[in-house]
């Protein structure tokens, strides 16, 4: 899967990324596809920050060190919820 050629998110396709959402959620997983309205992730950890004892940043660092704790085979996120994206290796 992929993104349209002119989509800036295309550089992240196939990469394990950390995505901050407008909601108190964090997605860590492999970006599989992006469309005009949605992003699709595979083998993803959909993390509800309200259930954690640490910040999103600490959780991302733990995931880098310990590995992604995948709890979903596929996650589709509305693009309008995207606040920030980076490669997990860049955290």
C-alpha positions in Angstrom: 0.0 0.0 0.0 1.1 3.6 -0.3 0.2 7.3 -0.4 -0.4 9.5 -3.3 2.9 10.6 -4.8 2.5 14.2 -3.7 1.6 13.3 -0.1 4.2 14.4 2.5 3.4 11.3 4.6 4.7 9.0 1.8 8.2 9.1 3.3 6.9 7.3 6.4 5.2 4.4 4.5 6.6 1.1 5.7 8.3 2.7 8.7 7.4 2.2 12.4 6.1 5.5 13.5 4.8 7.3 16.6 1.7 9.3 16.0 0.3 11.8 18.5 -3.5 12.2 18.1 -5.7 15.0 19.1 -7.4 12.6 21.5 -5.4 11.2 24.5 -4.2 8.4 22.3 -0.9 7.5 20.8 -0.4 5.1 17.9 2.9 3.3 17.5 3.1 1.0 14.5 4.0 0.6 10.8 2.3 3.1 8.6 0.8 1.0 5.8 -1.2 3.5 3.8 -2.5 7.1 3.8 -5.5 8.5 1.9 -7.1 11.8 1.9 -9.2 11.1 5.0 -7.4 8.2 6.9 -4.1 6.7 7.9 -3.7 2.9 8.2 -1.3 1.3 10.5 -0.3 -2.4 10.8 0.8 -4.3 13.9 0.1 -1.2 16.0 -0.1 -0.3 19.6 -3.1 2.0 20.2 -2.3 3.4 23.6 -4.8 5.3 25.7 -2.6 7.8 27.7 -5.4 8.1 30.4 -4.6 4.6 31.5 -0.8 5.2 31.9 1.4 6.3 34.7 3.8 8.0 32.3 3.8 10.7 29.6 3.5 9.9 25.9 7.2 10.7 25.5 8.2 8.2 28.2 5.9 5.5 26.7 7.4 6.1 23.2 11.0 5.8 24.6 9.9 2.5 26.4 8.6 1.2 23.1 11.8 2.0 21.3 13.8 0.2 24.0 11.4 -2.8 24.6 9.7 -3.0 21.2 6.2 -2.1 20.0 3.5 -3.8 22.2 1.2 -4.5 19.3 -2.5 -4.8 20.4 -4.1 -4.3 17.0 -3.4 -6.0 13.6 -4.7 -2.9 11.8 -5.7 0.6 13.0 -7.4 3.2 10.8 -7.2 6.7 12.1 -9.0 9.8 10.7 -6.3 12.1 9.3 -7.9 15.1 11.0 -6.8 13.5 14.4 -3.1 13.6 13.4 -1.1 16.1 15.6 2.4 14.8 15.0 4.3 11.9 13.4 7.9 10.7 13.7 9.8 7.6 13.1 10.1 5.5 16.3 13.9 5.4 15.8 13.9 9.2 15.9 12.4 9.4 19.4 
